[in-house]
Amino acid sequence: MPDGIQKLGKLFRLFEKPGEPSFTVNELELAQEIQANLLPKDFPLNQKIDIGALYKASKYIGGDFYDVIQIDDRKIAFVIGDVSGKSLHAALFMTQCLTLLKVFIKMDLNILKIIEKTNQMLFELVKTDMFATVFIGIYDTHYHQLSYVNAGHNPPLLLRTSVEIPAKDYHPMTMLTAEGIALNCIANMVLEEKRIQLYEGDIFLLYTDGLLDATNEFEEEFGEAKLKGLITELRDLPSQAMAEKILERIQDYSKNSKTESDDMAALVIKFKEEK
């Protein structure tokens, strides 16, 4: 049995304790290690796209998640999600949700079916007071198009950096909105699939609400406007350096806050020039 599957089994067994279980430091560290291993650090198709990631749990383990999944030689999926709550049970729900999404994405299903089937499985497996917001984008490197659905998640940001984009597609900063509700809220979901043309130099930021909700000592949130300004300011950095600098700036902004921080996750994706 692969080591990763064995560790995932250990994580599930941690939550089999009845009632509201307490956990030892060793158990918490194990759960933290398993969760870290679920989130990728090396990304596919790096000759076509430059990807960076940030992840910061508010406690030992968190409910935010991301993934980058190569479907075939030309298609790649980007996933970002946020689970309700901050408990260890929320972390388990996150693991279930991400695992199901990955399975259905790998099957190369229609993007709406990926969400629908994941929701159906969660409805059968998980108590109904937990939910997860999720954004999935599938990028076709041949046509340079992104198909996406948004199940109640923060709309990702798309920054255009090239001036050689047709006028009909040129909007310096676009929010990728789509109608949809979070997973595990209702059995039969109604979602909207959208598609957008991408160009070389585009910068795509997927993020969770922990980035927006971080507060300073005056309880002022970092907010959407500051995040937009930050990615515009950092646009010339490589993706991983950009992700690290975003986290650094937000942590510096909130270092004197009296409010408990939320989990934070983000993917920074730069679309490279074709050689």
C-alpha positions as CSV (number, residue, x, y, z in Angstrom):
1,M,0.0,0.0,0.0
2,P,1.5,3.4,-0.9
3,D,2.7,5.5,2.0
4,G,0.3,8.4,1.2
5,I,-2.7,6.1,1.4
6,Q,-1.5,4.6,4.7
7,K,-1.1,8.1,6.2
8,L,-4.6,9.2,4.9
9,G,-6.0,6.1,6.7
10,K,-4.3,7.2,9.9
11,L,-5.9,10.7,9.5
12,F,-9.4,9.2,9.1
13,R,-8.8,7.0,12.2
14,L,-8.0,10.0,14.3
15,F,-11.6,11.1,13.9
16,E,-13.2,7.9,14.8
17,K,-13.0,8.8,18.5
18,P,-16.6,9.3,19.8
19,G,-17.9,12.7,20.9
20,E,-15.6,15.7,20.8
21,P,-12.3,14.0,20.9
22,S,-9.1,15.5,22.4
23,F,-5.8,14.9,20.5
24,T,-2.3,14.5,21.5
25,V,0.5,16.7,20.1
26,N,1.8,13.7,18.2
27,E,-1.7,13.2,16.6
28,L,-1.9,16.8,15.7
29,E,1.5,16.8,14.1
30,L,0.6,13.7,12.2
31,A,-2.5,15.4,10.9
32,Q,-0.5,18.5,10.0
33,E,2.0,16.4,8.1
34,I,-0.7,14.5,6.1
35,Q,-2.5,17.6,5.2
36,A,0.8,19.3,4.0
37,N,1.5,16.2,1.8
38,L,-2.0,16.5,0.2
39,L,-1.2,20.0,-1.1
40,P,1.2,20.0,-4.1
41,K,4.5,22.0,-4.1
42,D,5.7,21.0,-7.6
43,F,3.4,21.8,-10.5
44,P,3.0,20.3,-14.0
45,L,3.3,22.0,-17.4
46,N,5.8,24.5,-16.1
47,Q,6.9,25.1,-19.7
48,K,3.5,26.7,-20.3
49,I,2.5,28.2,-16.9
50,D,4.4,29.4,-13.9
51,I,2.6,28.5,-10.6
52,G,3.2,29.6,-7.0
53,A,1.3,28.7,-3.9
54,L,0.8,29.9,-0.3
55,Y,-0.8,28.1,2.6
56,K,-1.1,29.2,6.2
57,A,-3.4,27.4,8.6
58,S,-4.7,29.4,11.6
59,K,-4.0,26.4,13.9
60,Y,-2.3,23.0,13.5
61,I,-4.3,22.1,10.4
62,G,-6.8,24.1,8.4
63,G,-9.9,23.9,6.2
64,D,-8.5,25.7,3.1
65,F,-7.2,23.7,0.2
66,Y,-5.8,24.0,-3.3
67,D,-4.6,21.7,-6.0
68,V,-3.2,21.7,-9.6
69,I,-4.1,18.5,-11.5
70,Q,-2.8,17.6,-15.0
71,I,-5.7,15.8,-16.8
72,D,-3.8,15.1,-20.0
73,D,-1.1,16.5,-22.3
74,R,-3.0,19.7,-22.9
75,K,-5.5,20.2,-20.0
76,I,-4.8,21.2,-16.4
77,A,-7.2,21.9,-13.5
78,F,-6.8,24.6,-10.9
79,V,-8.8,24.1,-7.6
80,I,-9.2,26.3,-4.6
81,G,-11.6,25.7,-1.7
82,D,-12.6,26.7,1.8
83,V,-14.4,24.5,4.4
84,S,-16.7,25.9,7.0
85,G,-15.2,26.0,10.6
86,K,-11.7,25.6,11.9
87,S,-12.1,22.3,13.9
88,L,-10.2,19.1,13.2
89,H,-13.5,17.8,11.8
90,A,-13.4,20.6,9.3
91,A,-9.9,19.4,8.3
92,L,-11.2,15.9,7.7
93,F,-14.1,17.3,5.6
94,M,-11.5,19.2,3.6
95,T,-9.6,15.9,3.0
96,Q,-12.7,14.2,1.8
97,C,-13.7,17.1,-0.4
98,L,-10.3,17.4,-2.0
99,T,-9.9,13.7,-2.5
100,L,-13.3,13.4,-4.3
101,L,-12.6,16.4,-6.5
102,K,-9.3,15.0,-7.5
103,V,-10.8,11.6,-8.4
104,F,-13.5,13.1,-10.6
105,I,-11.2,15.6,-12.3
106,K,-8.8,12.8,-13.2
107,M,-11.7,11.0,-14.8
108,D,-11.9,14.0,-17.3
109,L,-15.5,14.6,-16.6
110,N,-17.4,17.7,-17.7
111,I,-16.6,20.5,-15.2
112,L,-20.2,20.7,-14.0
113,K,-20.3,17.0,-13.4
114,I,-17.1,17.2,-11.3
115,I,-18.9,19.5,-8.9
116,E,-22.2,17.7,-9.0
117,K,-20.7,14.2,-8.3
118,T,-18.5,15.5,-5.5
119,N,-21.6,17.2,-3.9
120,Q,-23.6,13.9,-4.2
121,M,-20.8,11.9,-2.5
122,L,-20.4,14.5,0.3
123,F,-24.1,14.5,0.9
124,E,-23.9,10.7,1.5
125,L,-20.7,10.9,3.7
126,V,-20.8,14.1,5.7
127,K,-23.1,15.6,8.2
128,T,-25.1,18.5,6.7
129,D,-23.9,21.3,9.0
130,M,-20.6,21.4,7.1
131,F,-20.0,23.0,3.7
132,A,-17.2,23.9,1.3
133,T,-16.9,26.7,-1.2
134,V,-14.9,25.6,-4.3
135,F,-13.7,27.2,-7.5
136,I,-12.5,24.9,-10.3
137,G,-10.9,26.1,-13.6
138,I,-9.8,23.8,-16.4
139,Y,-7.2,25.4,-18.7
140,D,-6.9,24.1,-22.3
141,T,-3.4,24.9,-23.4
142,H,-4.2,24.4,-27.1
143,Y,-7.0,26.9,-27.3
144,H,-5.7,29.0,-24.3
145,Q,-9.2,29.0,-22.8
146,L,-10.2,28.6,-19.2
147,S,-13.6,26.9,-18.4
148,Y,-14.7,27.4,-14.8
149,V,-17.4,26.9,-12.2
150,N,-17.7,28.7,-8.9
151,A,-19.5,26.9,-6.0
152,G,-19.9,29.9,-3.7
153,H,-16.2,30.8,-3.5
154,N,-14.5,34.1,-3.7
155,P,-14.2,35.1,-7.4
156,P,-10.5,34.7,-8.5
157,L,-8.8,37.7,-10.0
158,L,-7.4,37.9,-13.5
159,L,-4.8,40.6,-14.2
160,R,-4.0,41.4,-17.8
161,T,-0.5,42.6,-18.4
162,S,-0.1,42.7,-22.2
163,V,-1.3,45.6,-24.3
164,E,-1.5,43.3,-27.3
165,I,-4.8,41.8,-26.3
166,P,-7.9,42.3,-28.5
167,A,-10.1,45.2,-27.2
168,K,-13.1,42.9,-26.7
169,D,-11.1,40.8,-24.1
170,Y,-9.1,43.6,-22.5
171,H,-10.1,44.4,-19.0
172,P,-7.1,45.2,-16.7
173,M,-8.6,43.4,-13.7
174,T,-11.4,40.8,-14.1
175,M,-13.2,39.0,-11.3
176,L,-14.2,35.4,-12.4
177,T,-17.7,35.3,-11.1
178,A,-20.3,32.5,-11.8
179,E,-23.5,31.5,-10.1
180,G,-23.3,28.6,-7.7
181,I,-23.8,27.5,-4.1
182,A,-21.3,25.8,-1.7
183,L,-20.9,22.0,-1.6
184,N,-23.0,20.0,0.8
185,C,-25.7,22.6,1.2
186,I,-28.4,21.1,-1.1
187,A,-28.6,17.8,-2.9
188,N,-29.3,19.0,-6.4
189,M,-27.0,21.9,-7.3
190,V,-27.5,24.4,-10.1
191,L,-24.2,25.8,-11.3
192,E,-23.1,28.1,-14.1
193,E,-20.2,27.2,-16.3
194,K,-18.3,30.0,-17.9
195,R,-15.3,30.3,-20.3
196,I,-12.7,33.0,-20.8
197,Q,-9.9,33.5,-23.3
198,L,-6.4,33.8,-21.8
199,Y,-3.3,35.5,-23.2
200,E,0.4,35.4,-22.6
201,G,1.3,37.6,-19.6
202,D,-2.1,37.0,-17.8
203,I,-1.8,36.6,-14.0
204,F,-4.5,34.5,-12.3
205,L,-5.0,34.6,-8.5
206,L,-7.1,32.0,-6.8
207,Y,-7.5,32.7,-3.0
208,T,-9.5,32.0,0.1
209,D,-11.3,34.6,2.2
210,G,-8.6,34.5,4.9
211,L,-6.5,36.9,2.7
212,L,-9.4,39.4,2.6
213,D,-10.5,39.0,6.3
214,A,-7.1,39.6,7.9
215,T,-7.4,42.7,10.2
216,N,-5.0,45.3,11.5
217,E,-4.9,46.7,15.0
218,F,-7.9,49.0,14.2
219,E,-10.0,45.9,13.1
220,E,-9.9,47.1,9.5
221,E,-9.9,44.2,7.0
222,F,-7.2,43.9,4.4
223,G,-10.0,43.7,1.8
224,E,-10.4,43.2,-1.9
225,A,-9.1,46.6,-3.0
226,K,-5.7,46.1,-1.2
227,L,-5.4,42.6,-2.6
228,K,-6.0,43.9,-6.2
229,G,-3.4,46.7,-5.6
230,L,-0.9,44.2,-4.2
231,I,-1.0,41.8,-7.2
232,T,-0.7,44.7,-9.5
233,E,2.4,46.0,-7.6
234,L,4.0,42.5,-7.5
235,R,3.1,41.5,-11.1
236,D,6.8,41.3,-12.3
237,L,7.8,38.7,-9.7
238,P,7.9,35.0,-10.5
239,S,4.7,33.3,-9.2
240,Q,6.2,31.6,-6.1
241,A,8.0,34.8,-5.1
242,M,4.7,36.7,-5.6
243,A,2.8,34.2,-3.5
244,E,5.3,34.5,-0.7
245,K,5.3,38.3,-0.8
246,I,1.5,38.4,-0.7
247,L,1.6,36.2,2.5
248,E,4.3,38.4,4.0
249,R,2.4,41.6,3.4
250,I,-0.8,40.3,4.8
251,Q,0.9,38.9,7.9
252,D,2.6,42.2,8.4
253,Y,-0.7,44.0,8.0
254,S,-2.3,41.8,10.7
255,K,0.6,41.4,13.1
256,N,-1.0,43.7,15.8
257,S,-4.6,42.4,15.3
258,K,-6.5,41.2,18.3
259,T,-8.7,39.0,16.0
260,E,-7.9,35.4,15.5
261,S,-6.6,34.9,12.0
262,D,-8.3,32.6,9.5
263,D,-6.7,30.0,7.3
264,M,-5.1,31.4,4.1
265,A,-4.5,29.7,0.8
266,A,-3.8,31.0,-2.7
267,L,-2.5,30.0,-6.1
268,V,-0.7,32.5,-8.3
269,I,-0.6,31.4,-12.0
270,K,1.2,33.2,-14.8
271,F,0.6,32.2,-18.4
272,K,3.8,32.2,-20.3
273,E,4.6,33.3,-23.8
274,E,4.5,30.4,-26.3
275,K,8.0,29.6,-27.7
